[in-house]
Amino acid sequence: MRDRLNSTYTDEEIERCYGEFYEDVHTEFLKFGEIINFKVCINGAPHLRGNVYVQYRALESALVAHQSINGRYFAGKQLSCDFINVTRWKVAICGECVKSRYKQTCSRGRTCNFIHCFRNPGGDYEWADSDRPPPK
């Protein structure tokens, strides 16, 4: 993972920083309703890098989140929110990435157009990657 982001950071530092980011951003999105998936891209391709995907149980929650978050600033950058049509996460997320337990190993490297994502702390939402229902 280190080569993908910046060779000056260790994997442990990247994981710690992502954990802090996750806590801040995930907590903010939880204010709008029940989340059933939360992914942050680590892809090298500019059109995917840094994308955050939040899937809510209810459309109303997604609408309120969009109205509240779109245009706000986070870490000095203005956020731009869009609705996307991902109906199956298993097809959208790189299978090689999932098989490696999110170690970011993929034979396509930086040119992969499937989502490579950080592993959420505690494995949050990993069940959704296989299009399974949430645990009860």
N, C-alpha and C positions, 0 to 999 in steps of 0.2 A: 504494500500500500504506500510505502514511503515514496517510491519513485513517482507515483501518480500525483502526489500533491506537492511536495517540496522536500528535497533531499536533506534539508537542514533539520527536519523534525523526525523524532523517533516514532515508531508505531504507537508506543505508549502515550506520547504527548498528543498525537493526533486523536487517539481514542479518548483521552481525557478532555480535550477541547471539544470533541463531538458530544461527549456526555454533557458538558456544560451548555452547549448549543441546544441539544435535545431538550434538556430541562427547561430552558427559557422559552423556546419556540413551541414545544409540545404543550406546555402549560398554558401558553397564550391561546392556542387553538382549542384546547379543551373547554375554554370559557363559552364556546359557541354550541357545544353539543357533544354527543357521544361519537368518538372516533373509532372507525373500524380498520383503518390502515393509515400509517404514517411512514413515509420513505423520504430519504434525502439522497440525491444522486451524488456519486463520487466519480462519474464518468469524466474522461479527459476531453471529450468532444464539447466544443463551446455551446452547442444548442441544448445540451443536457446537464452540463456541469453546474452544480449548486441548486438544481431544481428541487423543490420540496413538494411532495405529493401528500395531500391529506384527503382521506375519504371518510365522510360522515355517514352515519346510519340514516339520517333524515336530510332530505333536500333542503328543508328550511334552515337547518344548521349551516349547510354549505353556503346558502345565500347570505345569511347574516355574517358569516366569517368573511366572505368575499367583500361585502360592503364595508366591514370594519377594518380589514387588513389591506386591501388594495390601495396603493398610493402611499401607505405609511413608510417610514424609514426604519431600517434595522441595520445596525453597524455601519451607518453612513451611506447605505444604499437604499434607493427607493424600490419598494416591492411592487411587482406587477403580477396580479392574479388572473388566471384563466381557468375556465372549466374545460376538462378534457374527458374523453370517453374511453376510459380504461374499464373494460367489463371483466377482464380476466388478468389478474396480476401474474399468474403463472406464465402467461405468454409474454407479458411486458418486461419481466425481470429476467436478466441473463441466467440461464440454467447453470452455466459453468460457475458463475459467482455464487449461486445458492449451494451447489454441490461442494464448493470449497469452504462453506460456512462463512461466507462474506470476506474471504481473504483476498478478494479482487484478482483472482487468477482467471484469465480468459485468453483463449488462443487468438481472439480477434484484436486484443490489446486496446489501444486508444480509439480504434475505428469502430468498436462495437456500438451498435445503435440500440441494444437492449439496455434496460436500466441496471446499472451497477449501483448498489446503495450501501450506505453504512449499516452496520448491524446495530439496531437500537439497543440501548442498555436493557439488560434483563431479557433480551430476546423479544421485546414487545412487538406484537403484530406479526411475528414470523408465521403463524398459522395462516394468515391471509395470503402469504406468498404462494401457497398451494391451492388457493381458492377454497379453503375449508371454512366452515362457519366458526364464529368466535367460540372459545371454550365457555362452558357454563359455570 
